[in-house]
Amino acid sequence: MILGFQHLLAMYSGDVLVPLLIGGALHFTAAQMAYLISADIFMCGVATLLQLKRTPLTGIALPVVLGCAVQAVTPLSAIGKNYGVGTMYGAIIGAGIFVFLIAGWFSKIKKLFPPVVTGSLITIIGFTLIPVGFEDLGGGSATAKDFGDVKFLLIGFLTMAIILGLNAFAKGFLKSLSILLGILLGTLIAGWMGMVSLSSVGQASWLHLPQFFYFGTPKFEWSSIVTMILVSLTTMVESTGVFFALGEFTGRKIEEDDLKRGYRAEGIAVILGGLFNTFPYSTFSENVGVVQLSGIKTRKPIYFSALFLLILGLLPKIGALATVIPDPVLGGAMIVMFGMVGVQGIRMLQQVDFKDNNNLLVSAISIGLGLGVTVYPQIFQDLPQTVQIIMNNGVVIGSFSAVILNVIFNMRPHRVTQPAQAQVNSDAQAPQDK
């Protein structure tokens, strides 16, 4: 149960950020925002349960937590402003149906993910999230006047030191709780320094039930649906990397049938998000670091985490307690977790023969593109909005690059015989060289 709470804290702020951004962009009232946040948290629990439980059709049965895809914020805000909230939710439902229907076909791409691709992808997932952690470490917004204030840095690095200290000196169960204890102790110290406000707890209601079509009935408009399908394709690529990362951590080989169930579960989660007027849901990369750092590879903690999400979604006042965690505390924890994920990708790349220059190019270019786009996403600001949805995400652009370059360099027919031929030529020339 405590380990599940640790997973909850790792993903909570990232997920709550999405309804705050979209609701703010669409000028929702305080009452509407309260519903949006609580319903979103509740649906995170439902979506997580869909993935945890293996059924004949759905569920990858890995220790995954699902939340709203951050890359959906900009397109959903644009659809809501231009076409209305009903069209926004119609687009989400249409994208969910699309994901469910193509799950079988998309799962056949497993052969496109050898170690050079999956290792690069997991490295990108970890290291592209590091800037998010640093932004939180500095106070939450790089444009704020007090960004990088000494008290923010002190709390952030102190949280990081607590987590590292527990990993260095604690043992057993206490060591596996290092992230949770770091966040809790960091928040208590921040509260002592006057950096914690409980006003959001006082304003929240005690009970709020999710409802179908709370903001209105869905409306279906083709360009909006196509836009959200593009977003869904990017989240499917990102989820693929997470599935393989968790498979590596847990020692489980991910088969085509596993991927199919995983994609279908996410498709149903997206459809439910549209029906309950929340958001599209996908696997959260943040929680991969928790699995890696805690060393707990079973699904039991995630079941508790899903239960907590359901309860928090029904009880907004209790759920609001998690929103009081200061950004620098979360930033300190994120840097540790995301760094661990990135290094796990490097460990996977140790299986790759980098004496082969082609493998070197696949990995180097893909990681470089992923990190570059993460640092300067505005480089594609003059491209059409639908193209920016794909190009502005470092994980997605790095994934596409790794897959495409691997096909070009390593999956051509002549590549099978080229290394052997090179060895024969080398042997034949040896006497003449002497």
C-alpha positions in Angstrom: 0.0 0.0 0.0 2.8 2.4 0.9 4.7 1.5 -2.3 1.5 2.3 -4.2 1.3 5.7 -2.6 4.8 6.3 -3.7 3.7 5.6 -7.4 0.8 8.0 -6.8 3.0 10.9 -5.7 5.4 10.3 -8.7 2.6 10.8 -11.3 0.1 13.0 -9.5 1.5 16.5 -10.2 2.2 15.6 -13.9 -1.4 14.5 -14.4 -3.1 17.3 -12.5 -1.1 19.8 -14.7 -3.0 18.7 -17.8 -6.6 19.6 -16.6 -5.1 22.9 -15.1 -3.6 23.9 -18.5 -6.6 22.9 -20.6 -9.2 24.2 -18.2 -7.3 27.4 -17.9 -7.0 27.8 -21.7 -10.8 27.2 -22.1 -11.6 29.6 -19.3 -13.4 27.0 -17.1 -15.0 28.2 -13.9 -13.7 27.1 -10.4 -16.5 24.6 -10.2 -15.8 23.2 -13.6 -12.1 23.0 -12.8 -12.9 21.1 -9.6 -14.9 18.5 -11.5 -12.3 18.3 -14.3 -9.4 17.5 -11.9 -11.3 15.0 -9.7 -12.8 13.2 -12.7 -9.4 13.1 -14.4 -7.8 11.5 -11.3 -10.6 9.0 -11.1 -10.2 8.0 -14.7 -6.5 7.6 -14.2 -7.4 4.8 -11.7 -9.8 3.2 -14.2 -7.3 3.4 -17.0 -4.5 1.9 -14.8 -6.7 -1.0 -13.8 -7.5 -1.7 -17.5 -3.7 -2.2 -18.1 -2.9 -4.2 -14.9 -5.5 -6.9 -15.3 -4.9 -9.3 -18.2 -8.0 -10.3 -20.1 -8.5 -12.1 -23.4 -8.6 -8.7 -25.1 -6.9 -6.2 -23.0 -4.2 -5.5 -20.3 -0.4 -5.9 -20.7 -0.2 -6.9 -17.0 3.0 -4.9 -16.2 3.5 -2.5 -13.3 2.3 0.6 -15.2 0.4 3.7 -14.2 -1.7 5.6 -16.7 -2.3 9.3 -16.9 -3.2 12.0 -19.4 -0.7 12.5 -22.2 0.9 15.9 -21.9 1.3 16.2 -25.6 -2.5 16.4 -25.9 -2.6 19.8 -24.1 -1.9 22.0 -27.1 -4.1 20.3 -29.7 -7.0 19.8 -27.2 -6.9 23.5 -26.2 -6.9 24.5 -29.9 -9.8 22.2 -30.7 -11.8 23.4 -27.7 -11.2 27.1 -28.6 -12.0 26.7 -32.3 -14.8 24.1 -32.4 -16.1 23.9 -28.8 -15.8 21.5 -25.9 -18.2 18.9 -27.5 -15.9 18.6 -30.5 -12.9 18.2 -28.3 -14.4 15.2 -26.6 -15.7 13.8 -29.9 -12.1 13.9 -31.2 -10.9 12.0 -28.1 -13.6 9.3 -28.6 -12.7 9.0 -32.3 -9.0 8.7 -31.5 -9.7 6.0 -28.8 -11.7 3.9 -31.3 -8.9 4.2 -33.8 -6.3 3.1 -31.2 -8.4 0.0 -30.3 -9.0 -1.0 -33.9 -5.3 -0.7 -35.0 -3.9 -2.4 -31.9 -3.4 -5.7 -33.7 -1.6 -4.2 -36.6 0.5 -1.8 -34.5 1.7 -4.8 -32.3 3.4 -6.4 -35.3 6.1 -3.7 -35.2 7.9 -5.6 -32.4 10.6 -6.6 -34.9 11.4 -2.9 -35.4 12.5 -2.7 -31.8 15.9 -4.6 -31.4 18.2 -3.6 -28.5 19.8 -0.7 -30.5 16.3 0.9 -30.8 14.8 0.0 -27.4 18.0 1.0 -25.6 18.1 4.4 -27.4 14.4 4.9 -26.8 14.6 4.2 -23.1 17.7 6.5 -22.8 15.7 9.2 -24.6 12.7 8.7 -22.3 14.8 9.2 -19.2 17.1 12.1 -20.3 14.4 14.1 -22.1 12.4 14.3 -18.9 15.4 15.6 -16.9 14.7 19.3 -18.1 11.2 18.9 -16.6 12.7 17.9 -13.3 15.1 20.9 -13.4 12.3 23.3 -14.2 10.4 22.1 -11.1 13.7 22.2 -9.1 13.9 25.9 -10.0 10.4 26.7 -8.9 8.1 25.3 -11.6 8.2 27.9 -14.3 11.3 29.1 -16.0 9.6 32.4 -16.9 8.9 33.3 -13.3 10.9 36.1 -11.7 11.9 34.0 -8.7 12.9 31.0 -10.9 16.1 29.5 -9.4 15.6 31.2 -6.0 18.1 29.9 -3.4 15.3 28.4 -1.2 13.9 26.4 -4.2 17.4 25.0 -5.0 18.0 24.2 -1.3 14.7 22.3 -0.9 15.2 20.5 -4.3 18.8 19.4 -3.7 17.9 18.5 -0.1 15.1 16.2 -1.3 17.6 14.6 -3.8 20.1 14.2 -0.9 17.5 12.4 1.2 16.7 10.0 -1.6 20.3 9.3 -2.3 21.1 8.9 1.4 18.4 6.4 1.9 19.6 4.4 -1.1 23.2 4.5 0.3 22.6 3.7 3.9 19.0 2.2 4.4 18.2 -1.4 3.8 15.2 -3.5 2.7 11.7 -1.9 2.8 13.0 1.4 4.0 15.3 1.6 1.0 12.5 0.8 -1.5 10.6 3.8 0.0 13.4 6.3 -0.7 11.4 8.4 -3.2 8.3 8.6 -1.0 10.2 9.5 2.1 12.3 12.0 0.2 9.1 13.7 -1.1 7.4 13.7 2.3 10.4 14.9 4.3 11.2 17.5 1.6 7.5 18.8 1.9 7.7 19.0 5.7 10.9 21.0 5.5 9.4 23.2 2.8 6.4 23.7 5.0 8.6 24.8 7.9 10.1 27.3 5.5 6.7 28.7 4.6 6.6 27.2 1.1 3.5 25.0 1.5 -0.1 26.4 1.2 -3.2 24.4 2.3 -5.7 26.8 0.7 -6.5 24.3 -2.1 -7.5 21.7 0.5 -9.9 24.1 2.2 -11.6 25.1 -1.1 -12.1 21.5 -2.4 -15.4 19.7 -1.9 -15.7 16.4 0.0 -17.4 14.3 -2.6 -17.7 14.5 -6.4 -19.0 11.7 -8.7 -17.8 11.5 -12.3 -20.6 11.9 -14.8 -21.1 11.1 -18.5 -21.1 14.2 -20.8 -20.7 16.6 -17.9 -19.6 19.5 -20.2 -21.9 18.4 -23.1 -22.5 15.7 -25.6 -19.6 14.8 -28.0 -19.6 16.3 -31.6 -17.5 14.7 -34.3 -15.5 16.9 -36.7 -13.0 15.1 -39.0 -10.0 17.4 -38.8 -10.2 17.4 -35.0 -10.4 13.6 -35.0 -7.4 13.3 -37.3 -5.4 15.7 -35.0 -6.1 13.5 -32.0 -5.3 10.3 -33.9 -1.8 11.8 -34.6 -1.5 12.5 -30.9 -2.6 9.0 -30.1 0.0 7.5 -32.5 2.7 9.4 -30.7 1.6 8.2 -27.3 1.5 4.6 -28.7 5.1 4.9 -29.7 6.0 6.3 -26.3 4.0 3.5 -24.5 5.9 0.9 -26.7 9.2 2.2 -25.2 7.8 2.1 -21.7 6.5 -1.5 -22.2 9.9 -2.7 -23.4 11.6 -0.8 -20.5 9.4 -2.5 -17.9 9.8 -5.8 -19.6 13.6 -5.3 -19.2 13.3 -4.4 -15.6 11.0 -7.3 -14.7 12.8 -9.9 -16.8 9.7 -10.5 -19.0 9.9 -10.8 -22.7 7.3 -8.6 -24.4 5.5 -10.5 -27.2 3.3 -9.3 -30.0 0.2 -10.4 -28.0 1.3 -8.4 -25.0 1.6 -5.2 -27.1 -1.8 -5.9 -28.6 -3.5 -6.1 -25.2 -1.6 -3.0 -24.0 -2.7 -0.9 -27.0 -6.3 -2.0 -26.7 -6.4 -1.1 -23.0 -5.2 2.3 -23.8 -7.7 2.7 -26.6 -10.6 1.9 -24.2 -9.1 4.3 -21.7 -9.1 7.1 -24.3 -12.7 6.3 -25.2 -13.8 6.4 -21.6 -11.9 9.7 -21.2 -14.1 11.2 -24.0 -17.3 9.8 -22.5 -16.6 11.2 -19.0 -15.4 14.5 -20.5 -11.8 14.1 -19.3 -8.7 13.3 -21.4 -6.9 10.6 -23.4 -4.8 8.3 -21.2 -1.5 6.5 -21.8 1.3 4.9 -19.9 3.3 7.3 -17.7 7.0 7.3 -18.2 7.5 8.9 -14.7 6.6 5.7 -12.9 9.2 3.6 -14.8 11.8 5.3 -12.6 9.9 4.3 -9.4 9.9 0.7 -10.5 13.7 0.8 -11.2 14.7 2.7 -8.1 12.4 0.8 -5.6 13.3 -2.6 -7.1 9.7 -3.8 -6.6 8.7 -5.4 -9.8 5.3 -6.9 -9.0 1.9 -5.3 -9.9 0.6 -5.3 -6.3 1.7 -1.7 -5.4 0.1 -0.5 -8.7 -3.2 -2.0 -7.7 -3.1 0.1 -4.5 -2.1 3.1 -6.6 -5.1 2.6 -8.8 -7.3 2.3 -5.8 -5.9 5.5 -4.3 -6.6 7.3 -7.6 -10.2 6.1 -7.6 -10.7 7.3 -4.0 -8.9 10.6 -4.6 -11.1 11.2 -7.7 -14.2 10.8 -5.5 -12.9 12.8 -2.6 -11.4 16.0 -4.0 -10.5 17.4 -0.5 -8.3 14.5 0.3 -6.9 14.5 -3.3 -6.0 18.1 -2.9 -3.5 17.2 -0.2 -1.1 15.9 -2.9 -1.2 19.2 -4.7 0.5 21.0 -1.8 3.9 19.3 -2.6 6.2 22.1 -3.7 7.6 22.0 -7.2 11.2 21.9 -6.0 10.6 18.8 -4.0 9.1 17.0 -7.0 12.0 18.3 -9.1 14.6 16.8 -6.9 12.8 13.4 -6.9 12.3 13.6 -10.7 16.0 14.2 -11.5 16.9 11.0 -9.6 14.1 8.9 -11.2 14.6 10.1 -14.7 18.3 9.8 -14.5 17.9 6.1 -13.5 15.7 5.5 -16.5 18.2 7.0 -18.8 21.0 5.0 -17.4 18.9 1.8 -17.7 18.7 2.6 -21.5 22.5 2.9 -21.6 22.7 -0.6 -19.9 20.5 -2.0 -22.6 22.8 -0.4 -25.2 25.7 -2.5 -23.8 24.1 -5.5 -25.7 24.7 -3.6 -28.9 27.8 -4.1 -31.1 29.0 -0.5 -31.4 32.0 -1.6 -33.4 29.4 -1.6 -36.2 29.3 2.0 -37.3 25.7 1.6 -38.4 24.5 0.8 -34.8 26.6 3.8 -33.6 24.8 6.1 -36.1 21.3 4.8 -35.2 21.8 5.4 -31.5 23.8 8.7 -31.7 21.5 10.5 -34.1 18.3 9.3 -32.4 19.4 10.3 -28.9 20.8 13.6 -30.2 17.5 14.5 -32.0 15.4 13.5 -28.9 17.5 15.7 -26.6 17.7 18.6 -29.1 14.0 18.8 -29.7 13.4 18.6 -25.9 15.7 21.6 -25.3 14.5 23.7 -28.3 11.0 22.6 -29.3 10.4 26.0 -30.8 12.7 25.1 -33.7 9.6 23.7 -35.5 7.3 26.6 -34.7 6.9 27.5 -38.4 5.6 24.1 -39.4 1.8 23.3 -39.5 0.2 22.6 -36.1 -0.5 18.9 -37.0 3.2 18.4 -37.8 4.3 20.2 -34.6 2.3 17.7 -32.5 4.7 15.0 -33.6 7.9 17.0 -34.0 7.8 18.8 -30.7 8.0 15.7 -28.6 11.5 14.5 -28.0 10.6 11.0 -27.2 8.5 10.6 -30.3 11.0 12.2 -32.7 13.8 10.1 -31.2 11.6 6.9 -31.5 10.8 7.6 -35.1 14.4 8.3 -35.8 15.7 5.1 -34.2 13.2 2.9 -35.9 13.7 4.5 -39.4 17.5 4.6 -39.2 17.6 1.0 -37.9 15.5 -0.1 -40.9 17.8 1.8 -43.3 21.1 0.8 -41.8 20.5 -2.7 -40.3 17.5 -4.3 -42.0 18.5 -4.3 -45.6 19.0 -7.8 -47.1 22.7 -7.3 -47.9 23.4 -6.5 -44.2 23.1 -10.2 -43.4 26.2 -11.1 -45.4 28.2 -7.9 -45.3 30.1 -8.6 -42.0 31.1 -12.1 -43.1 32.2 -10.8 -46.5 34.3 -8.2 -44.9 36.1 -10.8 -42.8 36.8 -13.0 -45.9 38.3 -10.0 -47.8 40.4 -9.1 -44.8 41.7 -12.6 -44.5 42.5 -12.8 -48.2 44.4 -9.6 -48.2 46.5 -10.4 -45.1 49.4 -12.3 -46.9 49.8 -9.6 -49.5 49.9 -6.9 -46.8 52.7 -8.8 -45.1 
